[in-house]
């Protein structure tokens, strides 16, 4: 396939290389696209997209430090583009989650709170907002703020309950709440949380079995014995 020699051509080249699993080639093409878009001067959206995609690429290459840098650059560019609140919110969420995994909870908290602030003014997916609250709860646990952690897990549950197929995620929240209530000596609430987690895990397992059912039945005609 031939590509144009402008920023859009290198961006397309990067996407195609990424699809084929040629990650080093994709990285080089994104970087070249960024140089060319920068020369154009007003291609902020295209530059932001390149840095954002590079962040994803570096995560796939297990280069989290470079991923952080790429997402931070994308965030800076999105901040200069009107109407990009949804992109800023998503990038804040990704950065907050990544920084938490890199043992930088204070930086993670800042990005997660910024994501929630963006969600107040921007259309969003309930599951994204739930994930923000889950990661904030983890930050609060790490910094010994159990009351705030409880509040965050409960807020996460509010949003997970708006989304189908999140029984397992809800179970994790209830398990964490059970642990926090137990440490606080609130044994009745702890027991209720653990019981809710058990019910949700059972529901998630049933859902998994139902989804696998058609695959197990494939190729078995009516009246035939299963092997």
N, CA, C and O of each residue as an XYZ file, in Angstrom:
908
protein
N       0.845     -1.191      0.000
C       0.000      0.000      0.000
C       0.881      1.242      0.000
O       1.875      1.313      0.722
N       0.498      2.231     -0.830
C       1.249      3.473     -0.873
C       0.589      4.507      0.038
O      -0.634      4.539      0.170
N       1.396      5.334      0.651
C       0.908      6.353      1.574
C       1.408      7.716      1.117
O       2.499      7.836      0.561
N       0.595      8.741      1.358
C       1.054     10.092      1.081
C       2.167     10.453      2.055
O       2.276      9.864      3.130
N       2.975     11.405      1.680
C       4.143     11.774      2.489
C       3.860     12.946      3.426
O       4.781     13.641      3.854
N       2.581     13.161      3.742
C       2.225     14.200      4.710
C       1.877     13.557      6.048
O       1.996     12.342      6.207
N       1.449     14.371      7.009
C       1.135     13.842      8.329
C       0.054     12.784      8.292
O       0.153     11.770      8.983
N      -0.977     13.008      7.493
C      -2.071     12.033      7.424
C      -1.587     10.705      6.852
O      -2.033      9.640      7.279
N      -0.678     10.770      5.888
C      -0.148      9.542      5.319
C       0.626      8.737      6.337
O       0.473      7.518      6.412
N       1.464      9.409      7.129
C       2.223      8.689      8.153
C       1.321      8.208      9.285
O       1.574      7.162      9.882
N       0.268      8.972      9.580
C      -0.687      8.516     10.593
C      -1.363      7.224     10.144
O      -1.502      6.288     10.930
N      -1.781      7.173      8.884
C      -2.398      5.952      8.342
C      -1.401      4.805      8.326
O      -1.748      3.668      8.645
N      -0.149      5.107      7.951
C       0.900      4.087      7.968
C       1.063      3.504      9.370
O       1.218      2.294      9.533
N       1.026      4.382     10.389
C       1.165      3.927     11.773
C       0.014      3.017     12.172
O       0.228      1.974     12.790
N      -1.207      3.409     11.820
C      -2.366      2.583     12.155
C      -2.270      1.210     11.507
O      -2.541      0.194     12.147
N      -1.885      1.182     10.242
C      -1.768     -0.101      9.536
C      -0.676     -0.974     10.150
O      -0.861     -2.180     10.315
N       0.462     -0.364     10.486
C       1.543     -1.133     11.100
C       1.114     -1.683     12.453
O       1.452     -2.812     12.809
N       0.368     -0.878     13.204
C      -0.115     -1.330     14.510
C      -1.057     -2.515     14.350
O      -0.984     -3.481     15.110
N      -1.942     -2.439     13.360
C      -2.874     -3.545     13.107
C      -2.144     -4.833     12.769
O      -2.616     -5.923     13.092
N      -0.981     -4.711     12.112
C      -0.207     -5.895     11.737
C       0.754     -6.334     12.838
O       1.503     -7.295     12.664
N       0.734     -5.629     13.975
C       1.608     -5.998     15.081
C       3.037     -5.542     14.912
O       3.921     -6.019     15.625
N       3.289     -4.631     13.986
C       4.646     -4.124     13.750
C       4.794     -2.821     14.548
O       4.736     -1.721     13.998
N       4.985     -2.986     15.855
C       4.874     -1.856     16.777
C       6.016     -0.851     16.629
O       5.788      0.353     16.748
N       7.233     -1.318     16.372
C       8.348     -0.391     16.193
C       8.115      0.490     14.967
O       8.387      1.690     14.987
N       7.612     -0.123     13.910
C       7.308      0.640     12.695
C       6.192      1.649     12.967
O       6.242      2.784     12.492
N       5.194      1.229     13.727
C       4.096      2.136     14.071
C       4.615      3.317     14.883
O       4.221      4.459     14.645
N       5.502      3.044     15.844
C       6.060      4.129     16.659
C       6.770      5.163     15.785
O       6.558      6.365     15.938
N       7.609      4.688     14.875
C       8.348      5.597     13.991
C       7.402      6.417     13.133
O       7.615      7.614     12.940
N       6.357      5.782     12.616
C       5.402      6.490     11.755
C       4.617      7.543     12.532
O       4.394      8.641     12.022
N       4.196      7.227     13.753
C       3.512      8.227     14.575
C       4.423      9.422     14.837
O       3.990     10.571     14.751
N       5.686      9.146     15.158
C       6.612     10.228     15.449
C       6.834     11.107     14.223
O       6.931     12.329     14.337
N       6.915     10.477     13.044
C       7.078     11.270     11.829
C       5.823     12.087     11.544
O       5.902     13.231     11.097
N       4.667     11.487     11.807
C       3.412     12.218     11.612
C       3.365     13.448     12.519
O       2.929     14.519     12.097
N       3.814     13.292     13.759
C       3.819     14.419     14.698
C       4.683     15.556     14.164
O       4.275     16.717     14.203
N       5.875     15.230     13.666
C       6.766     16.254     13.117
C       6.081     17.008     11.985
O       6.136     18.236     11.927
N       5.437     16.271     11.087
C       4.800     16.908      9.935
C       3.580     17.723     10.349
O       3.345     18.807      9.814
N       2.797     17.203     11.305
C       1.645     17.969     11.777
C       2.086     19.250     12.487
O       1.438     20.289     12.366
N       3.196     19.168     13.231
C       3.712     20.360     13.906
C       4.118     21.421     12.892
O       3.955     22.616     13.140
N       4.644     20.990     11.756
C       5.041     21.936     10.714
C       3.830     22.643     10.121
O       3.927     23.781      9.661
N       2.675     21.949     10.135
C       1.462     22.565      9.605
C       0.922     23.655     10.531
O       0.190     24.538     10.085
N       1.273     23.600     11.799
C       0.942     24.675     12.723
C      -0.415     24.600     13.382
O      -0.515     24.821     14.588
N      -1.469     24.295     12.636
C      -2.822     24.337     13.212
C      -3.444     22.948     13.352
O      -4.654     22.829     13.544
N      -2.631     21.905     13.259
C      -3.143     20.533     13.293
C      -3.107     19.979     14.709
O      -2.566     18.897     14.938
N      -3.683     20.717     15.669
C      -3.615     20.283     17.065
C      -4.352     18.972     17.285
O      -3.868     18.102     18.009
N      -5.517     18.820     16.669
C      -6.294     17.597     16.858
C      -5.514     16.382     16.370
O      -5.511     15.333     17.014
N      -4.856     16.536     15.232
C      -4.086     15.426     14.674
C      -2.865     15.100     15.540
O      -2.532     13.933     15.748
N      -2.202     16.150     16.042
C      -1.063     15.910     16.937
C      -1.518     15.197     18.206
O      -0.876     14.252     18.665
N      -2.635     15.663     18.767
C      -3.143     15.034     19.992
C      -3.460     13.566     19.755
O      -3.161     12.716     20.594
N      -4.069     13.270     18.606
C      -4.415     11.873     18.297
C      -3.164     11.016     18.195
O      -3.157      9.871     18.648
N      -2.100     11.562     17.601
C      -0.848     10.805     17.487
C      -0.279     10.482     18.870
O       0.086      9.339     19.146
N      -0.207     11.490     19.730
C       0.346     11.247     21.066
C      -0.524     10.288     21.864
O      -0.016      9.433     22.590
N      -1.838     10.433     21.724
C      -2.762      9.542     22.438
C      -2.561      8.096     21.973
O      -2.481      7.181     22.792
N      -2.480      7.898     20.657
C      -2.267      6.547     20.134
C      -0.896      6.008     20.522
O      -0.735      4.812     20.766
N       0.095      6.906     20.577
C       1.417      6.464     21.037
C       1.347      5.971     22.482
O       2.016      5.004     22.848
N       0.537      6.638     23.295
C       0.374      6.162     24.670
C      -0.128      4.734     24.708
O       0.400      3.901     25.444
N      -1.162      4.448     23.903
C      -1.675      3.079     23.824
C      -0.590      2.121     23.330
O      -0.429      1.016     23.847
N       0.151      2.575     22.314
C       1.198      1.732     21.732
C       2.262      1.389     22.766
O       2.684      0.237     22.864
N       2.697      2.379     23.534
C       3.732      2.132     24.537
C       3.233      1.201     25.647
O       4.008      0.418     26.196
N       1.949      1.288     25.976
C       1.409      0.333     26.947
C       1.523     -1.084     26.408
O       1.902     -2.005     27.131
N       1.187     -1.254     25.112
C       1.293     -2.574     24.499
C       2.725     -3.067     24.410
O       2.969     -4.273     24.365
N       3.679     -2.133     24.384
C       5.098     -2.487     24.320
C       5.714     -2.588     25.722
O       6.923     -2.780     25.856
N       4.894     -2.459     26.749
C       5.348     -2.504     28.150
C       6.404     -1.436     28.427
O       7.449     -1.702     29.019
N       6.095     -0.223     27.979
C       6.966      0.930     28.222
C       6.122      2.007     28.915
O       5.805      3.035     28.315
N       5.765      1.767     30.172
C       4.810      2.659     30.839
C       5.314      4.080     31.013
O       4.519      5.019     30.968
N       6.618      4.265     31.212
C       7.153      5.613     31.364
C       6.905      6.450     30.125
O       6.477      7.601     30.217
N       7.173      5.871     28.967
C       6.918      6.585     27.718
C       5.421      6.776     27.487
O       4.999      7.775     26.905
N       4.631      5.823     27.941
C       3.179      5.969     27.813
C       2.702      7.185     28.594
O       1.886      7.960     28.095
N       3.201      7.359     29.807
C       2.821      8.521     30.619
C       3.165      9.809     29.885
O       2.341     10.720     29.806
N       4.385      9.887     29.345
C       4.807     11.096     28.633
C       3.905     11.375     27.437
O       3.523     12.521     27.199
N       3.566     10.330     26.683
C       2.721     10.506     25.500
C       1.325     10.976     25.881
O       0.775     11.875     25.245
N       0.751     10.375     26.913
C      -0.589     10.792     27.344
C      -0.576     12.213     27.891
O      -1.516     12.974     27.662
N       0.482     12.575     28.611
C       0.571     13.939     29.131
C       0.636     14.954     27.995
O       0.024     16.020     28.075
N       1.379     14.625     26.936
C       1.441     15.514     25.775
C       0.079     15.597     25.091
O      -0.355     16.678     24.691
N      -0.586     14.466     24.959
C      -1.923     14.473     24.358
C      -2.867     15.333     25.179
O      -3.662     16.094     24.628
N      -2.782     15.211     26.492
C      -3.654     15.980     27.383
C      -3.410     17.477     27.229
O      -4.353     18.268     27.207
N      -2.132     17.863     27.122
C      -1.806     19.273     26.926
C      -2.417     19.798     25.628
O      -2.934     20.915     25.588
N      -2.357     18.998     24.576
C      -2.911     19.415     23.286
C      -4.438     19.445     23.317
O      -5.047     20.380     22.798
N      -5.057     18.436     23.916
C      -6.520     18.431     24.022
C      -7.001     19.673     24.780
O      -8.063     20.216     24.477
N      -6.219     20.116     25.760
C      -6.598     21.287     26.539
C      -6.621     22.567     25.724
O      -7.208     23.562     26.148
N      -5.991     22.551     24.563
C      -5.959     23.726     23.687
C      -6.975     23.620     22.553
O      -7.001     24.456     21.650
N      -7.811     22.583     22.611
C      -8.798     22.353     21.546
C     -10.190     22.467     22.136
O     -10.528     21.734     23.065
N     -10.992     23.361     21.620
C     -12.357     23.514     22.139
C     -13.185     22.272     21.801
O     -13.018     21.659     20.747
N     -14.067     21.927     22.712
C     -14.947     20.785     22.488
C     -14.297     19.431     22.671
O     -14.835     18.419     22.221
N     -13.142     19.396     23.329
C     -12.441     18.117     23.505
C     -12.554     17.592     24.930
O     -11.710     16.816     25.377
N     -13.598     18.015     25.648
C     -13.746     17.593     27.039
C     -13.815     16.091     27.198
O     -13.265     15.548     28.156
N     -14.479     15.408     26.280
C     -14.577     13.947     26.374
C     -13.199     13.305     26.260
O     -12.881     12.367     26.990
N     -12.383     13.817     25.337
C     -11.027     13.270     25.171
C     -10.176     13.565     26.408
O      -9.402     12.716     26.850
N     -10.324     14.775     26.964
C      -9.561     15.107     28.174
C      -9.955     14.197     29.331
O      -9.102     13.720     30.079
N     -11.260     13.964     29.467
C     -11.724     13.099     30.553
C     -11.136     11.699     30.426
O     -10.655     11.124     31.402
N     -11.183     11.157     29.208
C     -10.667      9.803     28.999
C      -9.168      9.732     29.256
O      -8.675      8.763     29.834
N      -8.442     10.767     28.822
C      -6.993     10.765     29.012
C      -6.638     10.908     30.487
O      -5.706     10.262     30.966
N      -7.375     11.749     31.209
C      -7.161     11.853     32.657
C      -7.393     10.494     33.333
O      -6.628     10.092     34.210
N      -8.447      9.800     32.920
C      -8.740      8.488     33.512
C      -7.604      7.506     33.248
O      -7.156      6.806     34.157
N      -7.140      7.457     32.002
C      -6.055      6.529     31.659
C      -4.793      6.870     32.445
O      -4.143      5.985     33.002
N      -4.449      8.162     32.487
C      -3.247      8.572     33.213
C      -3.370      8.269     34.707
O      -2.427      7.774     35.325
N      -4.530      8.568     35.280
C      -4.717      8.279     36.692
C      -4.568      6.804     36.998
O      -3.932      6.428     37.982
N      -5.155      5.967     36.154
C      -5.069      4.515     36.357
C      -3.633      4.026     36.205
O      -3.166      3.189     36.977
N      -2.936      4.558     35.198
C      -1.555      4.147     34.948
C      -0.629      4.590     36.072
O       0.217      3.817     36.521
N      -0.783      5.823     36.527
C       0.077      6.330     37.598
C      -0.159      5.592     38.913
O       0.756      5.435     39.721
N      -1.382      5.147     39.117
C      -1.656      4.338     40.306
C      -0.880      3.034     40.243
O      -0.308      2.602     41.243
N      -0.857      2.402     39.066
C      -0.103      1.157     38.905
C       1.398      1.387     39.037
O       2.139      0.477     39.410
N       1.848      2.607     38.731
C       3.267      2.937     38.852
C       3.632      3.435     40.248
O       4.717      3.977     40.457
N       2.725      3.250     41.196
C       2.962      3.622     42.592
C       3.173      5.125     42.748
O       4.045      5.574     43.493
N       2.355      5.890     42.030
C       2.368      7.344     42.163
C       0.956      7.797     42.525
O       0.306      8.486     41.738
N       0.473      7.414     43.717
C      -0.926      7.656     44.057
C      -1.316      9.124     44.112
O      -2.447      9.475     43.774
N      -0.392      9.993     44.534
C      -0.747     11.418     44.616
C      -1.014     11.985     43.222
O      -1.990     12.709     43.024
N      -0.155     11.658     42.259
C      -0.375     12.106     40.883
C      -1.630     11.455     40.308
O      -2.391     12.091     39.579
N      -1.836     10.194     40.639
C      -3.020      9.485     40.159
C      -4.293     10.162     40.651
O      -5.242     10.346     39.889
N      -4.308     10.529     41.920
C      -5.488     11.185     42.489
C      -5.821     12.469     41.733
O      -6.987     12.739     41.445
N      -4.807     13.252     41.416
C      -5.041     14.514     40.715
C      -5.709     14.274     39.367
O      -6.666     14.962     39.013
N      -5.209     13.308     38.624
C      -5.791     13.041     37.304
C      -7.201     12.447     37.414
O      -8.080     12.791     36.624
N      -7.412     11.583     38.364
C      -8.735     10.984     38.516
C      -9.776     12.025     38.912
O     -10.904     11.996     38.420
N      -9.405     12.937     39.793
C     -10.327     14.019     40.170
C     -10.590     14.943     38.981
O     -11.709     15.424     38.798
N      -9.553     15.190     38.172
C      -9.741     16.008     36.973
C     -10.685     15.310     35.998
O     -11.511     15.961     35.358
N     -10.566     13.984     35.884
C     -11.476     13.242     35.006
C     -12.912     13.402     35.472
O     -13.805     13.650     34.662
N     -13.142     13.262     36.771
C     -14.500     13.408     37.294
C     -15.017     14.826     37.066
O     -16.205     15.019     36.805
N     -14.140     15.808     37.161
C     -14.551     17.172     36.880
C     -14.977     17.347     35.433
O     -15.955     18.040     35.151
N     -14.254     16.728     34.520
C     -14.633     16.787     33.108
C     -15.968     16.091     32.864
O     -16.770     16.542     32.047
N     -16.200     14.994     33.574
C     -17.445     14.242     33.369
C     -18.678     15.039     33.784
O     -19.784     14.728     33.344
N     -18.508     16.054     34.617
C     -19.645     16.878     35.020
C     -20.197     17.677     33.844
O     -21.382     18.006     33.806
N     -19.323     17.986     32.882
C     -19.715     18.839     31.760
C     -19.709     18.121     30.416
O     -20.050     18.716     29.393
N     -19.327     16.862     30.412
C     -19.113     16.148     29.155
C     -19.877     14.829     29.164
O     -19.877     14.136     30.182
N     -20.533     14.459     28.054
C     -21.160     13.130     27.996
C     -20.124     12.043     28.285
O     -18.980     12.139     27.841
N     -20.514     11.041     29.006
C     -19.558     10.026     29.422
C     -20.266      8.685     29.568
O     -21.493      8.601     29.617
N     -19.446      7.644     29.635
C     -19.934      6.294     29.891
C     -19.962      6.061     31.401
O     -18.970      6.338     32.076
N     -21.069      5.559     31.947
C     -21.105      5.285     33.390
C     -19.965      4.391     33.850
O     -19.457      4.555     34.960
N     -19.558      3.443     33.004
C     -18.495      2.527     33.411
C     -17.163      3.261     33.577
O     -16.367      2.909     34.448
N     -16.915      4.282     32.744
C     -15.698      5.076     32.920
C     -15.716      5.804     34.256
O     -14.717      5.831     34.974
N     -16.860      6.393     34.581
C     -16.950      7.121     35.837
C     -16.813      6.163     37.023
O     -16.203      6.496     38.039
N     -17.390      4.974     36.876
C     -17.232      3.972     37.932
C     -15.769      3.626     38.141
O     -15.308      3.512     39.277
N     -15.024      3.457     37.024
C     -13.616      3.104     37.145
C     -12.823      4.212     37.819
O     -11.889      3.941     38.575
N     -13.195      5.468     37.545
C     -12.553      6.590     38.239
C     -12.721      6.451     39.749
O     -11.759      6.587     40.505
N     -13.942      6.182     40.173
C     -14.208      6.082     41.607
C     -13.496      4.869     42.219
O     -13.014      4.949     43.349
N     -13.424      3.758     41.496
C     -12.706      2.586     42.011
C     -11.239      2.924     42.233
O     -10.677      2.611     43.283
N     -10.618      3.564     41.244
C      -9.206      3.889     41.391
C      -8.974      4.946     42.462
O      -7.964      4.912     43.164
N      -9.910      5.886     42.588
C      -9.800      6.848     43.695
C      -9.898      6.130     45.041
O      -9.172      6.458     45.980
N     -10.791      5.159     45.128
C     -10.912      4.394     46.371
C      -9.594      3.703     46.712
O      -9.194      3.650     47.875
N      -8.921      3.171     45.685
C      -7.630      2.520     45.922
C      -6.594      3.538     46.406
O      -5.786      3.242     47.287
N      -6.628      4.733     45.824
C      -5.728      5.794     46.289
C      -6.006      6.113     47.756
O      -5.081      6.244     48.558
N      -7.283      6.237     48.099
C      -7.646      6.573     49.476
C      -7.239      5.462     50.442
O      -6.824      5.740     51.567
N      -7.353      4.215     50.011
C      -6.902      3.118     50.877
C      -5.392      3.204     51.105
O      -4.916      3.027     52.226
N      -4.647      3.476     50.032
C      -3.192      3.545     50.151
C      -2.752      4.681     51.065
O      -1.712      4.591     51.719
N      -3.541      5.750     51.111
C      -3.181      6.909     51.939
C      -3.950      6.932     53.255
O      -4.040      7.970     53.911
N      -4.509      5.772     53.638
C      -5.163      5.602     54.938
C      -6.313      6.595     55.139
O      -6.402      7.275     56.161
N      -7.186      6.655     54.134
C      -8.392      7.478     54.220
C      -9.609      6.576     54.006
O     -10.267      6.664     52.970
N      -9.913      5.708     54.980
C     -10.939      4.690     54.772
C     -12.330      5.249     54.522
O     -13.079      4.681     53.727
N     -12.695      6.334     55.169
C     -14.041      6.881     54.962
C     -14.223      7.350     53.523
O     -15.264      7.113     52.910
N     -13.199      8.019     52.992
C     -13.279      8.454     51.599
C     -13.281      7.258     50.653
O     -13.949      7.278     49.619
N     -12.531      6.216     51.011
C     -12.525      5.016     50.184
C     -13.906      4.375     50.145
O     -14.366      3.956     49.082
N     -14.566      4.296     51.288
C     -15.927      3.742     51.329
C     -16.865      4.535     50.423
O     -17.637      3.962     49.655
N     -16.787      5.859     50.526
C     -17.642      6.713     49.701
C     -17.368      6.470     48.221
O     -18.298      6.382     47.420
N     -16.089      6.362     47.859
C     -15.735      6.173     46.455
C     -16.222      4.826     45.930
O     -16.731      4.749     44.811
N     -16.075      3.764     46.720
C     -16.570      2.461     46.264
C     -18.097      2.485     46.096
O     -18.626      1.900     45.151
N     -18.789      3.150     46.997
C     -20.246      3.239     46.871
C     -20.649      4.050     45.646
O     -21.635      3.727     44.983
N     -19.884      5.112     45.340
C     -20.173      5.873     44.127
C     -19.919      5.024     42.885
O     -20.673      5.090     41.914
N     -18.856      4.228     42.921
C     -18.586      3.325     41.797
C     -19.755      2.371     41.579
O     -20.158      2.123     40.442
N     -20.291      1.843     42.662
C     -21.431      0.933     42.544
C     -22.631      1.625     41.897
O     -23.343      1.015     41.099
N     -22.856      2.893     42.238
C     -23.959      3.632     41.623
C     -23.845      3.618     40.106
O     -24.840      3.429     39.407
N     -22.639      3.817     39.598
C     -22.448      3.878     38.153
C     -22.394      2.493     37.520
O     -22.904      2.301     36.416
N     -21.781      1.522     38.205
C     -21.775      0.166     37.665
C     -23.200     -0.369     37.508
O     -23.486     -1.116     36.573
N     -24.081      0.010     38.415
C     -25.449     -0.491     38.360
C     -26.230      0.081     37.187
O     -27.333     -0.381     36.894
N     -25.670      1.081     36.514
C     -26.276      1.613     35.293
C     -25.801      0.867     34.053
O     -26.267      1.138     32.947
N     -24.876     -0.072     34.236
C     -24.229     -0.735     33.105
C     -24.418     -2.242     33.197
O     -24.132     -2.847     34.230
N     -24.893     -2.840     32.129
C     -25.068     -4.296     32.106
C     -23.715     -4.990     32.075
O     -22.724     -4.434     31.602
N     -23.692     -6.207     32.585
C     -22.493     -7.020     32.513
C     -21.392     -6.620     33.465
O     -20.226     -6.932     33.225
N     -21.741     -5.926     34.556
C     -20.705     -5.479     35.502
C     -20.822     -6.173     36.853
O     -20.360     -5.646     37.864
N     -21.433     -7.342     36.874
C     -21.604     -8.041     38.152
C     -20.271     -8.312     38.833
O     -20.145     -8.146     40.046
N     -19.279     -8.729     38.058
C     -17.963     -9.030     38.642
C     -17.325     -7.767     39.218
O     -16.714     -7.807     40.285
N     -17.468     -6.642     38.506
C     -16.911     -5.381     39.005
C     -17.620     -4.952     40.293
O     -16.983     -4.493     41.241
N     -18.931     -5.107     40.311
C     -19.680     -4.762     41.517
C     -19.264     -5.652     42.683
O     -19.154     -5.186     43.817
N     -19.034     -6.928     42.402
C     -18.598     -7.854     43.455
C     -17.277     -7.408     44.065
O     -17.089     -7.491     45.278
N     -16.356     -6.933     43.218
C     -15.075     -6.455     43.728
C     -15.267     -5.245     44.643
O     -14.603     -5.122     45.672
N     -16.182     -4.354     44.256
C     -16.454     -3.176     45.102
C     -17.027     -3.603     46.454
O     -16.606     -3.102     47.496
N     -17.989     -4.530     46.433
C     -18.582     -4.976     47.690
C     -17.559     -5.706     48.562
O     -17.589     -5.580     49.786
N     -16.664     -6.458     47.947
C     -15.616     -7.133     48.720
C     -14.715     -6.107     49.416
O     -14.380     -6.250     50.592
N     -14.332     -5.074     48.664
C     -13.510     -4.016     49.258
C     -14.255     -3.308     50.383
O     -13.674     -2.999     51.424
N     -15.547     -3.053     50.168
C     -16.339     -2.420     51.221
C     -16.440     -3.322     52.449
O     -16.360     -2.853     53.584
N     -16.617     -4.614     52.211
C     -16.672     -5.541     53.336
C     -15.408     -5.485     54.168
O     -15.457     -5.494     55.398
N     -14.272     -5.427     53.484
C     -12.985     -5.348     54.194
C     -12.871     -4.048     54.976
O     -12.443     -4.055     56.130
N     -13.251     -2.931     54.359
C     -13.156     -1.635     55.029
C     -14.091     -1.549     56.231
O     -13.705     -1.066     57.295
N     -15.333     -2.024     56.051
C     -16.277     -2.014     57.173
C     -15.775     -2.901     58.311
O     -15.914     -2.554     59.484
N     -15.201     -4.030     57.963
C     -14.683     -4.948     58.985
C     -13.576     -4.268     59.797
O     -13.569     -4.347     61.026
N     -12.653     -3.608     59.118
C     -11.556     -2.923     59.818
C     -12.068     -1.786     60.695
O     -11.456     -1.436     61.704
N     -13.214     -1.210     60.289
C     -13.794     -0.111     61.071
C     -14.689     -0.615     62.198
O     -15.254      0.185     62.943
N     -14.822     -1.936     62.331
C     -15.663     -2.507     63.381
C     -17.145     -2.457     63.067
O     -17.972     -2.660     63.955
N     -17.493     -2.191     61.822
C     -18.910     -2.124     61.417
C     -19.286     -3.485     60.839
O     -19.429     -3.650     59.628
N     -19.442     -4.459     61.743
C     -19.523     -5.855     61.331
C     -20.819     -6.177     60.585
O     -20.813     -6.991     59.663
N     -21.917     -5.553     60.970
C     -23.177     -5.813     60.269
C     -23.078     -5.366     58.811
O     -23.488     -6.091     57.905
N     -22.532     -4.170     58.590
C     -22.376     -3.673     57.220
C     -21.352     -4.503     56.456
O     -21.486     -4.726     55.253
N     -20.327     -4.956     57.173
C     -19.324     -5.801     56.535
C     -19.946     -7.101     56.041
O     -19.709     -7.514     54.906
N     -20.740     -7.744     56.890
C     -21.384     -8.990     56.494
C     -22.313     -8.803     55.312
O     -22.355     -9.639     54.409
N     -23.064     -7.699     55.313
C     -23.979     -7.431     54.207
C     -23.211     -7.221     52.903
O     -23.643     -7.674     51.844
N     -22.073     -6.534     52.986
C     -21.268     -6.286     51.788
C     -20.686     -7.582     51.243
O     -20.722     -7.821     50.036
N     -20.150     -8.419     52.125
C     -19.603     -9.705     51.677
C     -20.700    -10.586     51.062
O     -20.460    -11.283     50.076
N     -21.894    -10.552     51.643
C     -23.001    -11.346     51.098
C     -23.396    -10.841     49.712
O     -23.663    -11.636     48.811
N     -23.433     -9.516     49.544
C     -23.750     -8.952     48.231
C     -22.688     -9.348     47.213
O     -23.010     -9.649     46.064
N     -21.424     -9.348     47.628
C     -20.347     -9.754     46.730
C     -20.525    -11.198     46.288
O     -20.332    -11.520     45.115
N     -20.893    -12.074     47.229
C     -21.084    -13.485     46.894
C     -22.219    -13.658     45.895
O     -22.097    -14.433     44.946
N     -23.336    -12.933     46.102
C     -24.465    -13.028     45.168
C     -24.067    -12.558     43.765
O     -24.443    -13.163     42.761
N     -23.312    -11.487     43.722
C     -22.917    -10.946     42.425
C     -21.918    -11.855     41.712
O     -21.947    -11.973     40.487
N     -21.037    -12.494     42.476
C     -20.107    -13.436     41.840
C     -20.875    -14.624     41.246
O     -20.546    -15.114     40.166
N     -21.893    -15.071     41.967
C     -22.721    -16.162     41.443
C     -23.423    -15.698     40.164
O     -23.480    -16.443     39.185
N     -23.950    -14.488     40.165
C     -24.636    -13.958     38.981
C     -23.663    -13.827     37.812
O     -24.018    -14.140     36.675
N     -22.438    -13.365     38.081
C     -21.440    -13.225     37.019
C     -21.072    -14.580     36.438
O     -20.883    -14.710     35.228
N     -20.969    -15.602     37.306
C     -20.649    -16.949     36.823
C     -21.782    -17.501     35.973
O     -21.541    -18.139     34.948
N     -23.020    -17.257     36.398
C     -24.160    -17.710     35.597
C     -24.175    -17.025     34.245
O     -24.463    -17.653     33.226
N     -23.869    -15.752     34.233
C     -23.830    -15.013     32.965
C     -22.745    -15.580     32.057
O     -22.951    -15.725     30.853
N     -21.592    -15.899     32.634
C     -20.505    -16.467     31.839
C     -20.909    -17.804     31.235
O     -20.628    -18.071     30.067
N     -21.572    -18.651     32.032
C     -21.993    -19.952     31.531
C     -23.034    -19.818     30.430
O     -23.028    -20.582     29.464
N     -23.931    -18.842     30.577
C     -24.942    -18.626     29.543
C     -24.305    -18.168     28.238
O     -24.730    -18.574     27.156
N     -23.285    -17.321     28.344
C     -22.599    -16.838     27.145
C     -21.819    -17.947     26.467
O     -21.702    -17.964     25.242
N     -21.280    -18.880     27.253
C     -20.522    -19.987     26.683
C     -21.423    -21.085     26.146
O     -20.984    -21.910     25.344
N     -22.685    -21.106     26.580
C     -23.603    -22.165     26.185
C     -23.713    -22.381     24.697
O     -23.544    -23.512     24.242
N     -23.994    -21.332     23.895
C     -24.120    -21.528     22.452
C     -22.869    -22.090     21.815
O     -22.951    -22.889     20.882
N     -21.691    -21.675     22.317
C     -20.444    -22.190     21.755
C     -20.299    -23.676     22.042
O     -19.840    -24.430     21.184
N     -20.688    -24.106     23.246
C     -20.588    -25.529     23.580
C     -21.586    -26.344     22.776
O     -21.340    -27.507     22.456
N     -22.741    -25.708     22.444
C     -23.771    -26.433     21.708
C     -23.517    -26.470     20.214
O     -24.152    -27.252     19.507
N     -22.609    -25.650     19.714
C     -22.395    -25.551     18.278
C     -22.016    -26.904     17.691
O     -21.165    -27.609     18.234
N     -22.648    -27.257     16.589
C     -22.323    -28.495     15.896
C     -23.036    -29.718     16.424
O     -22.860    -30.809     15.881
N     -23.843    -29.570     17.472
C     -24.594    -30.707     18.013
C     -26.021    -30.608     17.502
O     -26.755    -29.704     17.899
N     -26.423    -31.512     16.639
C     -27.760    -31.479     16.063
C     -28.765    -32.088     17.019
O     -28.421    -32.884     17.893
N     -29.994    -31.704     16.838
C     -31.056    -32.207     17.694
C     -31.115    -33.727     17.639
O     -31.105    -34.312     16.557
N     -31.174    -34.343     18.761
C     -31.251    -35.789     18.835
C     -29.919    -36.478     18.951
O     -29.865    -37.665     19.269
N     -28.831    -35.758     18.698
C     -27.515    -36.362     18.815
C     -27.035    -36.316     20.250
O     -27.402    -35.421     21.011
N     -26.219    -37.275     20.612
C     -25.597    -37.269     21.928
C     -24.393    -36.355     21.919
O     -23.674    -36.237     20.927
N     -24.199    -35.717     23.050
C     -22.989    -34.912     23.187
C     -21.811    -35.850     23.435
O     -21.986    -36.909     24.037
N     -20.639    -35.486     22.991
C     -19.461    -36.343     23.208
C     -19.084    -36.363     24.661
O     -18.119    -37.028     25.039
